[in-house]
Amino acid sequence: MLPAAADFLPELQFQTSRSSGPGGQNVNKVESRVELRFRLLDSQLLTDEQKQTLLQKLASKLTAESELLVVAQEDRSQLRNKETALRKFHELLSKALYKPKARRATKPSKGAVRQRLESKKKHGDKKANRGRVDF
């Protein structure tokens, strides 16, 4: 079970910089780009098993020091970019830690098998009747 995004706040580091996104001249004055850093191996909220899973599944998104880096600069507002970065961070962790339900093998019912064979027989008969007609 993954803790809520708010639980991770003490373990997250935020850094702001000037954005290249929307905002016109506002972009030149305000630091609206938000960079979220999460030190995966130092986390107190994740189990060792979860950390290993994240190291494998998010390997391409981790820095050399095993830091997860999430950047948001879609909005003019620093606060909204911070919220977007938190949402992206939580989605990344949720997707990486998701375990699909194991599939149980089942057999088709006798009625379904019979119906399929009847359908195949009808289709075969239809094709067999498409031959040349002799007069």
Sequence and secondary structure as in RCSB ss.txt:
>XXXX:A:sequence
MLPAAADFLPELQFQTSRSSGPGGQNVNKVESRVELRFRLLDSQLLTDEQKQTLLQKLASKLTAESELLVVAQED
RSQLRNKETALRKFHELLSKALYKPKARRATKPSKGAVRQRLESKKKHGDKKANRGRVDF
>XXXX:A:secstr
    GGGGGGGEEEEEE  SSS TTHHHH   EEEEEEESTT SSS HHHHHHHHHHTGGGB TTSEEEEEE SS
S HHHHHHHHHHHHHHHHHHHH            HHHHHHHHHHHHHHHHHHHTTS    
